[in-house]
Amino acid sequence: MAALSVLMSIYIKEKPEYVEECFKSLLEQTEPADEWVIIEDGPLTDEVYRVLDKYQADNPGLIRRIPLPNNQGLGSALRVGVPECRNDLIARMDTDDFSRSDRFAKQLEMFRADSSLDICGSNIDEFEDDIHNIVAKRSVPTRHEDIVKYHKRRDGLNHVTVMFKKKAVLDAGNYESCPLMEDTYLWARMIMNGARCANINESLVFVRIGRDMFDRRGGWSYFQKYREGRQKVLETGFISRWDYIYTLAVQFLVALVPGKIRGVLFKKLLHR
């Protein structure tokens, strides 16, 4: 096993069968992690507790669970989790996604080859229902300079794919609560703090998307949360006022269209 921590947050709406698929993909890594840190973001269902209990019993010493008394949201949960990880390298994972078996090996190779690297991600394939039903792909730049430029208007790193250095995250202030873009906000602060980034030009993670996902990414309430998140990114100084206005204008238009049209936009245009 590699000296690597996997950081996950789980909450009450997670389906137990999805969690099992996620865990299986982690156990099947060609270079597996020696620690999983799971933040239980508020009380969970009995079914999910049974899955966690089973994998913890079957893998002694691998899984550390940290229960939070109330649901705090992803950014706050991960903020608790980062300092709890005992290794300097941490891989993020969502409990309803699936990692390719060579994901960790490829990312660890990048860190071993470049001691200045602080964050390494990859592309993602998005699927519905079955991992073989790929409906969209999100590709990101591979070089640091291109990632920085790209990140000013669209996420230059796919959050669920990243492996990062614990110290670099903590030096930049760790995760913070930021509506819809806890990761966007963190990467901006890390980059401004001198962190070096890279992406692997392969889809190392398969991301599950629900049929109602594109409906949830629209409407005035969603736009307001997006605006609040972008305002926090603007306040870092990482993006310009024009970057801020441009992204709000695009998101406003996308939020107004019907869910089906929004889905087409995401799959055919915005994810490429």
C-alpha positions in Angstrom: 0.0 0.0 0.0 1.1 3.6 -0.7 1.5 6.2 2.0 -1.7 7.8 0.8 -4.9 8.9 2.4 -8.3 8.9 0.7 -10.6 11.7 1.9 -14.4 11.2 1.5 -17.5 12.9 2.9 -20.8 11.0 3.1 -24.3 12.3 4.0 -27.7 10.9 4.5 -28.9 11.0 0.9 -26.2 8.6 -0.3 -27.3 5.2 -1.6 -25.6 2.2 0.0 -25.2 0.4 -3.4 -23.3 3.4 -4.8 -21.0 3.5 -1.7 -20.2 -0.2 -2.2 -19.2 0.4 -5.8 -17.0 3.3 -4.8 -15.3 1.3 -2.1 -14.7 -1.7 -4.4 -13.0 0.6 -6.9 -10.7 1.8 -4.1 -9.8 -1.7 -3.0 -9.1 -2.7 -6.6 -6.4 0.0 -7.1 -3.1 -1.3 -8.4 -1.4 0.9 -5.8 -4.0 1.2 -3.1 -4.1 3.8 -0.3 -3.2 2.8 3.3 -5.9 5.0 4.9 -9.4 6.1 4.1 -10.7 9.0 6.1 -14.5 9.2 5.9 -16.3 12.2 7.3 -19.9 11.3 8.2 -21.6 14.6 7.5 -24.5 14.3 10.0 -26.5 11.2 10.8 -26.8 8.6 8.0 -29.3 5.9 7.1 -29.1 2.4 8.7 -28.3 0.9 5.3 -25.3 3.2 4.8 -24.1 2.5 8.3 -24.2 -1.2 7.6 -22.0 -0.8 4.5 -19.5 1.3 6.5 -19.5 -1.2 9.3 -18.9 -4.1 6.9 -16.0 -2.5 5.1 -14.4 -1.3 8.3 -14.6 -4.8 9.8 -13.3 -6.5 6.7 -10.4 -4.1 6.3 -8.9 -3.6 9.8 -6.9 -0.4 10.2 -7.8 1.0 6.8 -10.9 3.1 7.5 -11.2 5.9 10.0 -14.7 7.4 10.4 -15.3 10.9 11.8 -18.9 11.5 12.6 -20.2 15.1 12.7 -23.4 15.7 14.8 -25.1 17.7 12.1 -24.8 18.1 8.3 -22.4 20.9 7.6 -22.0 20.8 3.9 -19.1 19.5 1.8 -16.6 22.3 2.3 -17.0 22.3 6.1 -16.8 18.5 6.2 -13.6 18.3 4.1 -12.1 21.1 6.3 -12.5 18.7 9.2 -11.1 15.8 7.2 -7.8 17.3 5.8 -6.0 17.7 9.2 -7.2 14.2 10.2 -5.3 12.5 7.3 -2.0 11.1 8.5 -0.3 11.1 5.1 1.1 14.1 3.2 -0.6 13.0 0.0 -4.4 12.9 0.0 -6.7 11.7 -2.8 -10.3 13.1 -2.9 -13.1 10.7 -3.7 -16.9 11.1 -3.8 -18.8 8.1 -2.3 -21.0 7.6 -5.4 -18.2 7.7 -8.0 -15.8 5.0 -9.3 -12.0 5.2 -9.7 -10.2 3.5 -12.5 -7.9 0.8 -11.1 -4.7 2.6 -12.1 -5.8 6.0 -10.9 -3.7 6.2 -7.8 -0.7 4.6 -9.5 -0.7 7.2 -12.3 -1.1 10.1 -9.9 1.6 8.9 -7.5 4.0 8.5 -10.5 3.4 12.2 -11.3 4.3 13.2 -7.7 7.3 11.0 -7.6 8.6 12.5 -10.9 8.0 16.1 -9.8 8.7 17.2 -6.2 7.3 20.7 -6.9 3.8 19.3 -7.8 1.1 20.1 -5.3 -2.2 19.1 -7.0 -2.7 16.4 -9.7 -6.1 15.7 -11.3 -7.5 14.1 -14.5 -10.4 14.2 -16.9 -13.7 12.6 -16.0 -16.3 10.4 -17.7 -19.8 11.0 -16.6 -22.3 8.1 -16.7 -26.0 7.4 -16.0 -27.1 4.3 -14.2 -24.3 2.0 -15.5 -20.6 2.8 -15.8 -20.6 1.7 -19.4 -23.3 4.3 -20.3 -21.0 7.3 -20.7 -23.0 10.4 -21.5 -20.4 13.2 -21.2 -16.8 13.8 -20.7 -15.1 16.7 -19.0 -11.5 17.4 -20.2 -9.2 19.9 -18.5 -5.8 21.4 -19.4 -2.7 19.4 -18.4 0.0 22.1 -17.9 0.1 24.4 -14.9 0.0 27.6 -16.8 -2.9 26.5 -18.9 -4.8 25.3 -15.8 -4.4 28.7 -14.1 -5.7 30.5 -17.2 -8.6 28.1 -17.6 -9.5 28.2 -13.9 -10.3 31.9 -14.1 -13.6 31.1 -15.9 -14.1 27.3 -15.6 -12.8 24.8 -13.2 -9.3 23.8 -14.2 -9.3 20.7 -11.9 -12.0 18.1 -11.6 -12.5 18.0 -7.8 -13.3 14.3 -7.5 -10.1 13.4 -9.4 -7.5 15.4 -7.4 -4.6 14.1 -5.3 -2.9 16.9 -3.4 -0.3 17.6 -0.8 -1.9 18.1 2.7 0.6 20.9 3.5 -0.2 22.9 0.4 -3.9 22.8 1.2 -3.4 23.8 4.9 -0.9 26.5 3.9 -3.6 28.1 1.7 -6.2 28.0 4.5 -7.8 24.6 3.9 -11.3 24.0 2.5 -13.9 26.6 3.4 -17.7 26.7 3.0 -18.4 28.3 -0.4 -21.7 27.7 -2.2 -21.3 25.2 -5.1 -17.6 25.8 -5.4 -15.6 24.8 -2.3 -13.0 23.3 -4.6 -12.9 26.3 -7.1 -12.3 28.6 -4.1 -9.6 26.4 -2.7 -7.7 25.9 -5.9 -7.7 29.7 -6.5 -6.2 30.3 -3.1 -3.7 27.5 -3.5 -2.5 28.8 -6.8 -2.1 32.3 -5.4 -0.1 30.8 -2.6 2.3 29.2 -5.1 0.9 25.7 -5.6 1.8 23.9 -8.8 -0.9 22.0 -10.7 -1.1 19.3 -13.3 -3.8 17.1 -14.9 -3.4 13.7 -16.5 -5.0 13.6 -20.0 -7.0 10.5 -19.2 -10.4 9.9 -17.5 -9.3 8.3 -14.2 -12.7 8.7 -12.5 -16.2 7.8 -13.6 -18.7 10.3 -12.2 -22.3 9.3 -11.6 -24.9 11.8 -12.7 -28.6 11.6 -11.9 -31.3 12.3 -14.5 -32.4 15.2 -12.5 -29.0 16.8 -12.1 -29.5 19.3 -14.9 -32.8 20.4 -13.4 -31.1 21.1 -10.1 -28.4 23.2 -11.9 -31.0 25.8 -12.9 -33.4 28.4 -11.5 -32.9 31.6 -9.6 -31.9 29.9 -6.3 -29.1 28.0 -7.9 -27.9 31.2 -9.7 -27.9 33.1 -6.4 -25.7 30.4 -4.8 -23.4 30.5 -7.8 -23.1 34.2 -7.6 -22.2 34.1 -3.9 -19.5 31.5 -4.7 -18.0 33.5 -7.5 -18.1 36.6 -5.3 -15.8 34.9 -2.8 -13.5 33.8 -5.6 -13.4 37.4 -6.9 -12.4 38.6 -3.4 -9.3 36.5 -3.5 -8.0 38.6 -6.4 -7.5 35.5 -8.5 -10.0 36.5 -11.1 -10.7 39.9 -12.6 -14.0 41.8 -12.4 -14.5 41.0 -16.1 -14.0 37.2 -15.4 -16.6 37.5 -12.7 -19.2 39.3 -14.9 -18.6 37.0 -17.8 -19.1 33.8 -15.8 -22.2 35.2 -14.1 -23.7 36.1 -17.5 -23.1 32.6 -18.9 -24.5 31.0 -15.8 -27.5 33.2 -15.8 -28.4 32.2 -19.3 -27.8 28.5 -18.6 -30.0 28.8 -15.4 -32.9 30.2 -17.4 -33.3 27.5 -20.0 -35.4 24.3 -19.4 -33.6 21.4 -17.8 -33.5 19.3 -21.0 -31.9 22.0 -22.9 -29.5 22.7 -20.0 -28.5 19.0 -20.1 -27.6 19.2 -23.8 -25.6 22.4 -23.2 -23.6 20.7 -20.4 -23.0 17.4 -22.3 -22.2 18.9 -25.7 -20.7 22.3 -25.0 -19.8 23.1 -21.4 -18.1 19.9 -20.5 -15.7 19.7 -23.5 
